[in-house]
Structure formats: C-alpha cells, structure tokens
Amino acid sequence: MPMISYPKEICVILTYRCNAKCNMCDVWHYPTKAADEITIKDIEKIPSGLRFINITGGEPFIRQDIEEIIEAVRPKTDRIVISTNGFFTERIIKLCEKYPDLGIRISTEGLQESNDTIRKIPRGFDRTLRTLLSLRKMGMKDIGFGMTVQDMNCKDLLPLYELSDALGYEFATATLHNSHYFHKLDNRIENKDAVCNEFAKLIAELLKSRSVKKWFRAYFNYGLMNYIYGGKRFLKCEMGEESCFLDPSGDILACNGMNIKVPMGNLKDESFDEIWNSGQAQRVRDIVKTCDKQCWMVGSAAPVMKKHKGIPVKWIMKNKIRVLLNMEPNLCFPDVKSEKISDIS
C-alpha cells in the first residue's frame, strides 16, 4: 500500500465535558471522564508540519492542563485556533497572555436573548463580550464569534456580523448538523427560506467588503445555504486525507459528521503513522467517499476550498462583479429543484 501524505489540518477534541446545554448539541449529556481523556503524551504523537490545528470540545477550557496542551502542539503547526464558549474568562486571558498569537473563537448564537436561550449559560452573551474585549485590550488580533444558525436565531445573523465587523472581530458561521459527535440525529431547519434569506443578506455584505478572506467566507456561506436546501456539496469531501480529528478517547477519525463513529485507529495504542497508513484507515476513507450526508462544516469545507481554490475563486469573481454593479449575488443551487434566492429583502 502506498504511503498516504499526512493531513494538513487536525482538529483536537480535548473533552466532551461541557458547561453549556445547547439545544443543537447533546454532548453535555454524555461527558467524558477526565481520567479517560487523551494526555499530553498522546497529543505529542500528532505529526509536525501542519497548516492548522483547531482545539475544541466539549468545552476545551474545562481541561486543567490546556496550557501544557498548547505548549505541546505549538511546534507542530503554523496556526492554532481554540473554539470555546467563552465562559472561563480568566483561564482564557491567562493562556492568551502566554501565547498571544493564538486564535480564539467564542461560540455565540446571536445577540443576548437568542444566545442565552440556545446555550443556557447564565449571562453568556455578556461573558462573551467581556472576554473578547479583554483579549482585544491585550492586543490579541485573531479573535471573534462563531455562530451556528438555526430558525430561532437567524434574524440575529446579520446584526451579529455587523457587531463583529464594527469591533474588528472575525466571524465564523455554521448551521445545524446531525452526527455522533453532537449526539443528535433530529436537528433540522424548519423554515429553510427564512434562514437562507438571512444567509443571502450576509453573503451580499461579505462580498461588498475589501477583504479577500470575507469573499471566501461568502462562498462558504453559499455552501451552507446549499446544504440547508439539501443540495450536493459544491466540493467533494476529502476528510481522512486533507484533515482529520483526534477525539478525547484517542481515536483518530476521518470526520465528526458521521452518524456512527468509525475510528481509523487509536493514538494511545499506535503511532500516528501506523494509523494513517493502516488498512482500517483506508477502509474509513472508502466510507467517506461513499458518504451521502453532504455535510458542509468548516472542518470539511475549508481544506478543500484551499486545495481547489479555482472553484470558489470563479464564483467569487462573478458575484463580486455583480455586487460592484449594484446587483445581488447570483445564489442558485444546481442540485436542488426550484431553489433560488433572487430577492434579498
């Protein structure tokens, strides 16, 4: 069997313990035990030369050894972003004082009422803003919101983006997905047109920007609309090749989007190389190639957008011109019958 190139990006799920009780994720019902979670020794087995590492959970700042974890992964990658609910402000600030080049994305489900209703963290929105403002005062640059858009918060999508833009923060988006990772198989968008209309407004604003990064985010959000409407992915999934996940048990996963967990191998028992080039890993890649879920999450979409830049660039150029001519972006979905957003109200 020929050797498979190492992934360019890895998402490390440190724990399934979480202090939030989000309506779209039931992981808090199934917390891992601290004694069973991956150790620094396990994490050190991750290969070097990575483009990007995302640290997530559960809530990663529940881990008392997160400072040592960051120290272990820093030599392995050009960029680290931690996804957090922002509750543990003091821990976040302490870590960022030591490592000011970290990225921090605080999961924020809209403005105060929507966020606190969905996440069920008392004064959660207030904590989010206080944490981000403290980090900005420290000089942190790679900070921002991460929003999972659904029926009950879609009207907050554009206002939260406008707030992030005014404050100079990054703004990442997602929508409802179902998988073993979330312990959910019943998430659904009820009013697809209403939710996608808000995405269409956001896309128009992103394309008006002078930021190239925001233009690519416009394409990503276009992909989210396509996913909500049930279309085929714009770019094929290459999870298990371009990127992968390490979960709290030590399992290496091609992705976190499958309904059933299918590990490539366990990092506690083998080296990364042994797992990555194993017959089991190839069987998992074959499963990915035949998967029909059409997920469009940043972990699976961003790597192939970077690999196949020509496709999003072509779409960006066409729609950037339309915006410059005071026309709306052309948002149509070739694999979805009769779905086209032509009127952004």
N, C-alpha and C positions, 0 to 999 in steps of 0.2 A: 504494500500500500504506500503510495507516495506521501511524503510529509506535507501536512497542511500548514499554511502560514498562520502564525499566531494572530489573534484578533487585534484590531486597532483600538477597540474600546471595551471596557469591562464595567459592569455595574455591580457593586458590592453591597449586598443586603445584609447589614450587620445584625439585625434583630427583627423579630416580629412582635416585640413588645411595643405598645403604643399607648399614649395617654389621651389620644383623640378617639372619638367614636363616630367616624364619618359615615354618612348614610350610604355611600357608594363603595365602602370597603369594610369587610367584617374581620380583618386581620386581628383586631383587638379582642375578638372572641377566642382566638387561638394563639396566645402569646407563646413564644419560645421560652425555655428556661435558660437563665444566664449561664449556668454550668455547661449547657449543651451547645452553646453558640461558638462559632469559629473564633480561634485565638489569633494572637499576633503571629505565632509560628505558622499557622495555616495561611494567613493573609500574605505572609512573606513569600509564599510559593507562586504568587501571581507573577507573570513574566514582565520583564522590563521593556522599554521602548514603546510604551502605549501612547496613543494620542490623547486619551481622555479616560478618566475614572470618575464614575458617579458613586457617591456614598449615600445610601438610603436605608430605609427600614420598611415597616415599623417606623419608630422614631429613633434615628441614629444617636441623638444626644442622650438617650437613656443609658447608652454604654458608658460606663465609668472610665474605660480605657481609650476613649476616642482620640485623645491627644497622641497616645502611643501608636494607634492605628494610622493616623495621618502621617506620623513620622515614618512609619514603615512603607507607605505607598508613595510618598513624595519622590523618591528616586526612580520610580517606575513609569512616570508619566509627565507630560508637559502641562497637564491641567487637571485639577480636582474640583468638582462641584459637589457640595453636600445638600441634599434635599431634606428639609426639616419642616416641622410645623411651627417653629419659632418660639415655642413655649419656654424653653430653658435659656432665657436671655443671657444670664450671667455666664453659663457654660459656653455659649456661642461666642460671646465677646472675648472670653479668656482664650479660647482656641484661636480666634482671628487675630488677637494681639500677638500671638506667637507666629502665626502663619498668615500674614496679610494678603498673600496672593491667592488665597482660597476663593472659590465661588460659593455663594450661599443663595439658595432658592427656597423661599418660605411659601409653603402651600397655603394659598389664600383663596377662598371660594367666593370672591366678590367683595362687596362692601360689608359694613359691620353686621347688619341683620342677617344677610344671606350666609356670610362666613360662619358666624357663631351658631346659627341654626344647623348648618350642614356638619360642621366639625365638632360641635358640642364641647368646645373648650371655653370656659368662662372668660369673658373679655379677650377672646382670642385675637380679634382684629386689632384691638388696642396693643396687645403684646407684639403682634407682627410689626406694626408701625414703629413702636418704640425700639424694637430690635434693629430694624433696618435703619432708622435714623441714627442710632448709636453707632452702627457699623459705618455709615457714611461719614459721621463726625470723626471716626478713626482714620478715614482716608480709604476705606475699602471701596473698590470700584465694581467688582463682579458680584453684584447683589441684586435681588429682585424677587418678584412674585411668580408663583406657579399656580395656575388656575385650572381646575377640572370643570368644564362647562356642562351643565345639565339644564333641565327645564326650569328648576326653581331658582337658578342664579344667572340665567343667560342675559337678562336685562342689565346685569352688572358688568358684563364683559367689556364693553367699550368704556364705561366710566373708570373701571379699574386700570385698563390700559392707559387712559388719559392721565390718571393719577401717577402711574409708574413713569410715563413719559415726562410729565412735569417735574418729577423728582429725580429724573435721570437714572431710573432703575431698569433692569432687564425685565422682560415679560414673557413667560413661557405658558403655553396652553396645552390642554389635553381634553378628552371627553370621556364619557363612560365606556368602560370595557369590562368584560367578564373573564375571569380566569381563576386558576387555583391560587394564584398569588393574592388576589383580593378576597378569596373565599366567597365569591359572588358569581352567580350564573343568571341572575334575574335583573341586572341593571339594564335600563332601556330609556331611550328618549321618546317621550310620548308625542310631543308636538315638534316634529323634525323641521318643519318650515320656519317656525318661530325661532328655534335655536340656530338654524343655519342662516337665517336673516341677520342675526347678530354677528355671526362669524363673517358674513359678507361685508358688513359695515367695518369690522376690524381689518379685514383684508384691504379694503379701499384706503384706510388710514395708513396701514403699513406701507403700501405702495407709494403713497404720497411722500413718504419720508426720504431723506437723502442717505439713509443708512442701508448699505448693501445687505447687512445681516437681517434687517427688517424685511427686505424684499424676499429673502429666502424663507423667513418666517411666514410671510404671506402665502407662499406656496405650501408650506407645511399645514397652515390652517385651511387652505383649499383642500388638502388631503383629508383633514378631519371632517369637513363637510361631506366629501365623497364617501367616507366611512359611515357617517351617520345615515346617509341615504342608501347604504347597502351596496355601494359600487366596489369593483375590484381595485386593489391597491394600484396606485399610479406607478410604483416601482416595486419590483419583486422583493420579497423578504429574503434577506441573507443572514438572518440570525444563526449563530453557530459557526459562522465563518468570519464576518466582519466584526462581530461583537458577541458578548455572552454575559451571563450572570453568575455570580457566586452567592449562594444563599446561606442563611445562618447555620445550617447543618453541615456545610462544607461541600454541598452538591454544586457541580458546575452544570448550569442549564443553558440551553440554546437561547431561550427567551422566557419571559414571565407571562406570556399571553395564552398559553395552552390551558385547556380545561383541566387536564390531568398533568401532574408533574412528571417529567421524563428526564432524569438526570443523564448526563454524559459519563459521570463518574464522581467520586468524592475526593476532595483535595486533602482530607485528613488521612486517606489511605494511600494515595498515589501522588506523583508529581504532576504538575500541570501538563507537561509534555506527554506523559503516559496517557493521560485522559484525553487530551486534544487529538491525539493520533490513534486512538483506540477504535476498535470495530464498533463499540457501543456509541461512540461519538458520531461515527459515520451513519449509523442507523438513525440517530436523532436528527442529523442533518437531512436525511431522506424524508423523515416525518415532516420537517419544516417545509421541504419543497412541495409536499402534497397537502399542506395545511390549507384549509379553505376559510379560515376566520377573517382574513383580510384586515388584521389589526393595523392601526396607524398610530403607534405611540412613538414618542421622541426617541426612545431607545432603539427601535427597529427602523424608523424612518430616517433619522439624521445620518447614520452611517452610509446608507445607500444614496442619499441625496448628495453626500460628499463624494462618493465613488462615481456616481453617474451625473455629474454636475450639468451636463448639456441639456438634460430634460427639464429640470427646473429653470435653468437659465433661459431657455427658449420661451417658456411660459411667462417668466418674469419680464422679458423684453417686450413681448406682445402686450402685456397688461400694463406695464409701466408707460408705454406709449399711449395707451388708451386713457390712463389717468392724466397724463400731461395734456391730452386733448380734451380734458373735462368730460370724459366718458367713463362709465362704470366698468370695472373689470368684467371680463367675459367668463362667468362661472357656470360652466356646463359640465355634465357628468356622462361620458360616453357609454358607460355600462349600466346606467340607471334610466329606466323608461320615464320620459316626460319631466325629469327634474332639471330645472334650470333657474338660477336666481338671476332675473333680469331687471328686477325693480327693487332697489335698496331704499326703503322708506326711512 
